[in-house]
Amino acid sequence: MKNKTFVIPGILFIALGIGGFVHPRILMPGKQDDLQVGGQRMIVETRRVVEIPAFLSGFLVLAGGGLIFISGREKPSGVSNNIRTIKK
């Protein structure tokens, strides 16, 4: 019987990794300040740019592939989830 518990997190990791390769820079919302200089009003807007490293994106893709690979493998027929004690 195959164990499918890690398929969805694996797909999610792969999607996040590919997204990191496609859009390595993410613009975060900033703040707006109104300045009065002389007789003129100026609006200053600051934005934060978050950059995702390429090695992190690659790691997410590999980790997602590993999770999907592990979930596709079958358990050996002799392995049981029950813990048995051996008496001497």
TORDO-106692 format. One record per atom (N, C-alpha, C): residue number from 0; atom name; x, y, z. Coordinates in Angstrom, 2 decimals, padded with zeros to 5 digits. Layout:
residues N
k = NUM	a = CA	xx = X	yy = Y	zz = Z
...
END
This chain:
residues 88
k = 0	a = N	xx = 000.85	yy = -001.18	zz = 000.00
k = 0	a = CA	xx = 000.00	yy = 000.00	zz = 000.00
k = 0	a = C	xx = 000.89	yy = 001.24	zz = 000.00
k = 1	a = N	xx = 000.57	yy = 002.17	zz = -000.84
k = 1	a = CA	xx = 001.39	yy = 003.38	zz = -000.93
k = 1	a = C	xx = 000.92	yy = 004.42	zz = 000.08
k = 2	a = N	xx = 001.87	yy = 005.17	zz = 000.59
k = 2	a = CA	xx = 001.58	yy = 006.21	zz = 001.58
k = 2	a = C	xx = 001.56	yy = 007.55	zz = 000.86
k = 3	a = N	xx = 000.42	yy = 008.23	zz = 000.84
k = 3	a = CA	xx = 000.27	yy = 009.48	zz = 000.08
k = 3	a = C	xx = 000.25	yy = 010.72	zz = 000.98
k = 4	a = N	xx = 000.74	yy = 010.62	zz = 002.20
k = 4	a = CA	xx = 000.66	yy = 011.75	zz = 003.12
k = 4	a = C	xx = 001.60	yy = 012.89	zz = 002.75
k = 5	a = N	xx = 002.66	yy = 012.61	zz = 002.01
k = 5	a = CA	xx = 003.64	yy = 013.65	zz = 001.71
k = 5	a = C	xx = 003.51	yy = 014.22	zz = 000.30
k = 6	a = N	xx = 002.50	yy = 013.80	zz = -000.45
k = 6	a = CA	xx = 002.36	yy = 014.26	zz = -001.83
k = 6	a = C	xx = 001.98	yy = 015.74	zz = -001.88
k = 7	a = N	xx = 000.99	yy = 016.16	zz = -001.09
k = 7	a = CA	xx = 000.54	yy = 017.56	zz = -001.13
k = 7	a = C	xx = 001.63	yy = 018.51	zz = -000.64
k = 8	a = N	xx = 002.32	yy = 018.23	zz = 000.49
k = 8	a = CA	xx = 003.43	yy = 019.13	zz = 000.85
k = 8	a = C	xx = 004.54	yy = 019.13	zz = -000.20
k = 9	a = N	xx = 004.79	yy = 018.00	zz = -000.85
k = 9	a = CA	xx = 005.80	yy = 017.94	zz = -001.90
k = 9	a = C	xx = 005.45	yy = 018.82	zz = -003.08
k = 10	a = N	xx = 004.19	yy = 018.77	zz = -003.50
k = 10	a = CA	xx = 003.74	yy = 019.61	zz = -004.61
k = 10	a = C	xx = 003.81	yy = 021.08	zz = -004.22
k = 11	a = N	xx = 003.45	yy = 021.38	zz = -002.98
k = 11	a = CA	xx = 003.51	yy = 022.76	zz = -002.50
k = 11	a = C	xx = 004.96	yy = 023.28	zz = -002.48
k = 12	a = N	xx = 005.90	yy = 022.45	zz = -002.02
k = 12	a = CA	xx = 007.32	yy = 022.85	zz = -002.00
k = 12	a = C	xx = 007.82	yy = 023.10	zz = -003.41
k = 13	a = N	xx = 007.46	yy = 022.24	zz = -004.35
k = 13	a = CA	xx = 007.90	yy = 022.41	zz = -005.74
k = 13	a = C	xx = 007.33	yy = 023.70	zz = -006.32
k = 14	a = N	xx = 006.05	yy = 023.97	zz = -006.05
k = 14	a = CA	xx = 005.44	yy = 025.21	zz = -006.56
k = 14	a = C	xx = 006.10	yy = 026.44	zz = -005.97
k = 15	a = N	xx = 006.42	yy = 026.41	zz = -004.68
k = 15	a = CA	xx = 007.10	yy = 027.55	zz = -004.05
k = 15	a = C	xx = 008.51	yy = 027.73	zz = -004.62
k = 16	a = N	xx = 009.21	yy = 026.63	zz = -004.87
k = 16	a = CA	xx = 010.55	yy = 026.71	zz = -005.45
k = 16	a = C	xx = 010.54	yy = 027.28	zz = -006.85
k = 17	a = N	xx = 009.60	yy = 026.82	zz = -007.67
k = 17	a = CA	xx = 009.50	yy = 027.35	zz = -009.04
k = 17	a = C	xx = 009.10	yy = 028.82	zz = -009.00
k = 18	a = N	xx = 008.20	yy = 029.17	zz = -008.08
k = 18	a = CA	xx = 007.82	yy = 030.57	zz = -007.92
k = 18	a = C	xx = 009.01	yy = 031.43	zz = -007.51
k = 19	a = N	xx = 009.91	yy = 030.88	zz = -006.71
k = 19	a = CA	xx = 011.11	yy = 031.61	zz = -006.32
k = 19	a = C	xx = 012.07	yy = 031.82	zz = -007.49
k = 20	a = N	xx = 012.10	yy = 030.86	zz = -008.42
k = 20	a = CA	xx = 012.94	yy = 031.03	zz = -009.61
k = 20	a = C	xx = 012.33	yy = 032.05	zz = -010.58
k = 21	a = N	xx = 011.01	yy = 032.02	zz = -010.72
k = 21	a = CA	xx = 010.34	yy = 032.90	zz = -011.68
k = 21	a = C	xx = 010.32	yy = 034.35	zz = -011.18
k = 22	a = N	xx = 009.97	yy = 034.54	zz = -009.90
k = 22	a = CA	xx = 009.90	yy = 035.89	zz = -009.31
k = 22	a = C	xx = 010.81	yy = 035.95	zz = -008.09
k = 23	a = N	xx = 012.12	yy = 036.18	zz = -008.28
k = 23	a = CA	xx = 013.03	yy = 036.18	zz = -007.13
k = 23	a = C	xx = 012.88	yy = 037.40	zz = -006.22
k = 24	a = N	xx = 012.24	yy = 038.44	zz = -006.72
k = 24	a = CA	xx = 012.05	yy = 039.65	zz = -005.90
k = 24	a = C	xx = 010.57	yy = 039.85	zz = -005.62
k = 25	a = N	xx = 010.26	yy = 040.07	zz = -004.35
k = 25	a = CA	xx = 008.88	yy = 040.30	zz = -003.93
k = 25	a = C	xx = 008.80	yy = 041.70	zz = -003.34
k = 26	a = N	xx = 007.89	yy = 042.50	zz = -003.85
k = 26	a = CA	xx = 007.68	yy = 043.84	zz = -003.32
k = 26	a = C	xx = 006.67	yy = 043.78	zz = -002.19
k = 27	a = N	xx = 007.10	yy = 044.24	zz = -001.03
k = 27	a = CA	xx = 006.21	yy = 044.28	zz = 000.13
k = 27	a = C	xx = 005.58	yy = 045.67	zz = 000.20
k = 28	a = N	xx = 004.37	yy = 045.76	zz = 000.72
k = 28	a = CA	xx = 003.76	yy = 047.08	zz = 000.85
k = 28	a = C	xx = 004.58	yy = 047.98	zz = 001.77
k = 29	a = N	xx = 004.65	yy = 049.22	zz = 001.40
k = 29	a = CA	xx = 005.44	yy = 050.18	zz = 002.18
k = 29	a = C	xx = 004.55	yy = 051.16	zz = 002.90
k = 30	a = N	xx = 005.18	yy = 052.23	zz = 003.31
k = 30	a = CA	xx = 004.41	yy = 053.27	zz = 003.99
k = 30	a = C	xx = 004.53	yy = 054.56	zz = 003.21
k = 31	a = N	xx = 003.54	yy = 055.42	zz = 003.41
k = 31	a = CA	xx = 003.49	yy = 056.70	zz = 002.72
k = 31	a = C	xx = 003.60	yy = 057.81	zz = 003.76
k = 32	a = N	xx = 004.46	yy = 058.76	zz = 003.46
k = 32	a = CA	xx = 004.63	yy = 059.92	zz = 004.33
k = 32	a = C	xx = 004.37	yy = 061.19	zz = 003.53
k = 33	a = N	xx = 003.69	yy = 062.13	zz = 004.15
k = 33	a = CA	xx = 003.47	yy = 063.44	zz = 003.54
k = 33	a = C	xx = 004.46	yy = 064.43	zz = 004.15
k = 34	a = N	xx = 005.19	yy = 065.11	zz = 003.27
k = 34	a = CA	xx = 006.16	yy = 066.11	zz = 003.72
k = 34	a = C	xx = 005.76	yy = 067.47	zz = 003.19
k = 35	a = N	xx = 005.96	yy = 068.48	zz = 004.01
k = 35	a = CA	xx = 005.69	yy = 069.86	zz = 003.60
k = 35	a = C	xx = 007.04	yy = 070.56	zz = 003.53
k = 36	a = N	xx = 007.50	yy = 070.87	zz = 002.33
k = 36	a = CA	xx = 008.78	yy = 071.55	zz = 002.14
k = 36	a = C	xx = 008.49	yy = 072.87	zz = 001.44
k = 37	a = N	xx = 008.87	yy = 073.95	zz = 002.11
k = 37	a = CA	xx = 008.57	yy = 075.27	zz = 001.55
k = 37	a = C	xx = 007.07	yy = 075.45	zz = 001.53
k = 38	a = N	xx = 006.53	yy = 075.63	zz = 000.39
k = 38	a = CA	xx = 005.08	yy = 075.74	zz = 000.28
k = 38	a = C	xx = 004.49	yy = 074.57	zz = -000.48
k = 39	a = N	xx = 005.32	yy = 073.54	zz = -000.72
k = 39	a = CA	xx = 004.85	yy = 072.42	zz = -001.52
k = 39	a = C	xx = 004.72	yy = 071.16	zz = -000.67
k = 40	a = N	xx = 003.73	yy = 070.39	zz = -001.02
k = 40	a = CA	xx = 003.49	yy = 069.13	zz = -000.32
k = 40	a = C	xx = 004.05	yy = 068.00	zz = -001.18
k = 41	a = N	xx = 004.83	yy = 067.10	zz = -000.53
k = 41	a = CA	xx = 005.43	yy = 065.96	zz = -001.23
k = 41	a = C	xx = 004.99	yy = 064.67	zz = -000.56
k = 42	a = N	xx = 004.77	yy = 063.67	zz = -001.37
k = 42	a = CA	xx = 004.41	yy = 062.34	zz = -000.85
k = 42	a = C	xx = 005.61	yy = 061.42	zz = -001.07
k = 43	a = N	xx = 006.11	yy = 060.85	zz = 000.00
k = 43	a = CA	xx = 007.24	yy = 059.92	zz = -000.07
k = 43	a = C	xx = 006.72	yy = 058.53	zz = 000.24
k = 44	a = N	xx = 006.97	yy = 057.60	zz = -000.68
k = 44	a = CA	xx = 006.50	yy = 056.23	zz = -000.51
k = 44	a = C	xx = 007.71	yy = 055.31	zz = -000.45
k = 45	a = N	xx = 007.76	yy = 054.49	zz = 000.56
k = 45	a = CA	xx = 008.86	yy = 053.53	zz = 000.69
k = 45	a = C	xx = 008.30	yy = 052.13	zz = 000.52
k = 46	a = N	xx = 009.05	yy = 051.30	zz = -000.19
k = 46	a = CA	xx = 008.68	yy = 049.89	zz = -000.39
k = 46	a = C	xx = 009.83	yy = 049.01	zz = 000.04
k = 47	a = N	xx = 009.48	yy = 047.85	zz = 000.49
k = 47	a = CA	xx = 010.50	yy = 046.88	zz = 000.92
k = 47	a = C	xx = 010.58	yy = 045.78	zz = -000.14
k = 48	a = N	xx = 011.79	yy = 045.48	zz = -000.57
k = 48	a = CA	xx = 012.00	yy = 044.44	zz = -001.58
k = 48	a = C	xx = 012.66	yy = 043.25	zz = -000.88
k = 49	a = N	xx = 011.99	yy = 042.10	zz = -000.94
k = 49	a = CA	xx = 012.53	yy = 040.86	zz = -000.37
k = 49	a = C	xx = 013.04	yy = 040.02	zz = -001.52
k = 50	a = N	xx = 014.30	yy = 039.59	zz = -001.43
k = 50	a = CA	xx = 014.90	yy = 038.80	zz = -002.50
k = 50	a = C	xx = 015.06	yy = 037.36	zz = -002.03
k = 51	a = N	xx = 014.55	yy = 036.43	zz = -002.82
k = 51	a = CA	xx = 014.62	yy = 034.99	zz = -002.49
k = 51	a = C	xx = 015.87	yy = 034.43	zz = -003.16
k = 52	a = N	xx = 016.80	yy = 033.86	zz = -002.37
k = 52	a = CA	xx = 018.02	yy = 033.31	zz = -002.95
k = 52	a = C	xx = 017.72	yy = 032.10	zz = -003.85
k = 53	a = N	xx = 018.53	yy = 031.93	zz = -004.89
k = 53	a = CA	xx = 018.33	yy = 030.83	zz = -005.84
k = 53	a = C	xx = 018.56	yy = 029.48	zz = -005.17
k = 54	a = N	xx = 019.50	yy = 029.40	zz = -004.23
k = 54	a = CA	xx = 019.75	yy = 028.11	zz = -003.59
k = 54	a = C	xx = 018.56	yy = 027.68	zz = -002.74
k = 55	a = N	xx = 017.82	yy = 028.63	zz = -002.17
k = 55	a = CA	xx = 016.63	yy = 028.28	zz = -001.40
k = 55	a = C	xx = 015.53	yy = 027.75	zz = -002.32
k = 56	a = N	xx = 015.38	yy = 028.36	zz = -003.47
k = 56	a = CA	xx = 014.40	yy = 027.87	zz = -004.45
k = 56	a = C	xx = 014.77	yy = 026.47	zz = -004.93
k = 57	a = N	xx = 016.03	yy = 026.25	zz = -005.20
k = 57	a = CA	xx = 016.48	yy = 024.92	zz = -005.62
k = 57	a = C	xx = 016.29	yy = 023.88	zz = -004.53
k = 58	a = N	xx = 016.55	yy = 024.27	zz = -003.29
k = 58	a = CA	xx = 016.35	yy = 023.34	zz = -002.17
k = 58	a = C	xx = 014.87	yy = 022.97	zz = -002.04
k = 59	a = N	xx = 013.97	yy = 023.95	zz = -002.22
k = 59	a = CA	xx = 012.54	yy = 023.66	zz = -002.13
k = 59	a = C	xx = 012.09	yy = 022.69	zz = -003.22
k = 60	a = N	xx = 012.60	yy = 022.86	zz = -004.43
k = 60	a = CA	xx = 012.24	yy = 021.96	zz = -005.53
k = 60	a = C	xx = 012.76	yy = 020.55	zz = -005.23
k = 61	a = N	xx = 014.01	yy = 020.43	zz = -004.78
k = 61	a = CA	xx = 014.57	yy = 019.12	zz = -004.46
k = 61	a = C	xx = 013.85	yy = 018.46	zz = -003.28
k = 62	a = N	xx = 013.53	yy = 019.24	zz = -002.26
k = 62	a = CA	xx = 012.84	yy = 018.69	zz = -001.10
k = 62	a = C	xx = 011.43	yy = 018.22	zz = -001.49
k = 63	a = N	xx = 010.75	yy = 018.99	zz = -002.33
k = 63	a = CA	xx = 009.43	yy = 018.57	zz = -002.79
k = 63	a = C	xx = 009.48	yy = 017.30	zz = -003.61
k = 64	a = N	xx = 010.49	yy = 017.20	zz = -004.47
k = 64	a = CA	xx = 010.67	yy = 015.97	zz = -005.25
k = 64	a = C	xx = 010.97	yy = 014.78	zz = -004.36
k = 65	a = N	xx = 011.77	yy = 015.01	zz = -003.32
k = 65	a = CA	xx = 012.07	yy = 013.94	zz = -002.37
k = 65	a = C	xx = 010.84	yy = 013.48	zz = -001.62
k = 66	a = N	xx = 010.00	yy = 014.42	zz = -001.22
k = 66	a = CA	xx = 008.77	yy = 014.04	zz = -000.51
k = 66	a = C	xx = 007.83	yy = 013.24	zz = -001.41
k = 67	a = N	xx = 007.72	yy = 013.63	zz = -002.67
k = 67	a = CA	xx = 006.87	yy = 012.87	zz = -003.59
k = 67	a = C	xx = 007.46	yy = 011.50	zz = -003.85
k = 68	a = N	xx = 008.78	yy = 011.41	zz = -003.97
k = 68	a = CA	xx = 009.43	yy = 010.12	zz = -004.19
k = 68	a = C	xx = 009.21	yy = 009.19	zz = -003.00
k = 69	a = N	xx = 009.36	yy = 009.72	zz = -001.80
k = 69	a = CA	xx = 009.19	yy = 008.90	zz = -000.60
k = 69	a = C	xx = 007.74	yy = 008.43	zz = -000.47
k = 70	a = N	xx = 006.79	yy = 009.28	zz = -000.82
k = 70	a = CA	xx = 005.39	yy = 008.89	zz = -000.68
k = 70	a = C	xx = 004.97	yy = 007.87	zz = -001.72
k = 71	a = N	xx = 005.68	yy = 007.77	zz = -002.81
k = 71	a = CA	xx = 005.33	yy = 006.83	zz = -003.86
k = 71	a = C	xx = 005.87	yy = 005.43	zz = -003.64
k = 72	a = N	xx = 006.78	yy = 005.29	zz = -002.71
k = 72	a = CA	xx = 007.36	yy = 003.98	zz = -002.45
k = 72	a = C	xx = 006.42	yy = 003.13	zz = -001.61
k = 73	a = N	xx = 006.44	yy = 001.84	zz = -001.85
k = 73	a = CA	xx = 005.61	yy = 000.93	zz = -001.08
k = 73	a = C	xx = 006.37	yy = 000.45	zz = 000.14
k = 74	a = N	xx = 005.61	yy = 000.15	zz = 001.19
k = 74	a = CA	xx = 006.23	yy = -000.42	zz = 002.38
k = 74	a = C	xx = 006.61	yy = -001.86	zz = 002.09
k = 75	a = N	xx = 007.75	yy = -002.32	zz = 002.61
k = 75	a = CA	xx = 008.08	yy = -003.74	zz = 002.45
k = 75	a = C	xx = 007.00	yy = -004.60	zz = 003.11
k = 76	a = N	xx = 006.74	yy = -005.77	zz = 002.56
k = 76	a = CA	xx = 005.64	yy = -006.60	zz = 003.04
k = 76	a = C	xx = 005.87	yy = -007.13	zz = 004.46
k = 77	a = N	xx = 007.10	yy = -007.26	zz = 004.88
k = 77	a = CA	xx = 007.38	yy = -007.80	zz = 006.21
k = 77	a = C	xx = 007.35	yy = -006.75	zz = 007.30
k = 78	a = N	xx = 007.29	yy = -005.47	zz = 006.94
k = 78	a = CA	xx = 007.33	yy = -004.41	zz = 007.93
k = 78	a = C	xx = 005.91	yy = -004.15	zz = 008.44
k = 79	a = N	xx = 005.80	yy = -004.09	zz = 009.76
k = 79	a = CA	xx = 004.50	yy = -003.83	zz = 010.37
k = 79	a = C	xx = 004.62	yy = -002.62	zz = 011.27
k = 80	a = N	xx = 003.52	yy = -001.94	zz = 011.50
k = 80	a = CA	xx = 003.53	yy = -000.78	zz = 012.39
k = 80	a = C	xx = 003.45	yy = -001.20	zz = 013.85
k = 81	a = N	xx = 003.14	yy = -002.47	zz = 014.12
k = 81	a = CA	xx = 003.03	yy = -002.95	zz = 015.49
k = 81	a = C	xx = 004.42	yy = -003.18	zz = 016.09
k = 82	a = N	xx = 004.56	yy = -002.82	zz = 017.34
k = 82	a = CA	xx = 005.82	yy = -003.08	zz = 018.05
k = 82	a = C	xx = 005.65	yy = -004.38	zz = 018.82
k = 83	a = N	xx = 006.53	yy = -005.30	zz = 018.55
k = 83	a = CA	xx = 006.46	yy = -006.60	zz = 019.23
k = 83	a = C	xx = 007.68	yy = -006.76	zz = 020.13
k = 84	a = N	xx = 007.47	yy = -007.33	zz = 021.27
k = 84	a = CA	xx = 008.58	yy = -007.58	zz = 022.18
k = 84	a = C	xx = 009.03	yy = -009.03	zz = 022.02
k = 85	a = N	xx = 010.32	yy = -009.20	zz = 022.06
k = 85	a = CA	xx = 010.89	yy = -010.54	zz = 021.92
k = 85	a = C	xx = 011.29	yy = -011.01	zz = 023.31
k = 86	a = N	xx = 010.77	yy = -012.17	zz = 023.72
k = 86	a = CA	xx = 011.11	yy = -012.75	zz = 025.03
k = 86	a = C	xx = 012.28	yy = -013.67	zz = 024.87
k = 87	a = N	xx = 013.17	yy = -013.61	zz = 025.84
k = 87	a = CA	xx = 014.35	yy = -014.49	zz = 025.81
k = 87	a = C	xx = 014.12	yy = -015.69	zz = 026.68
END
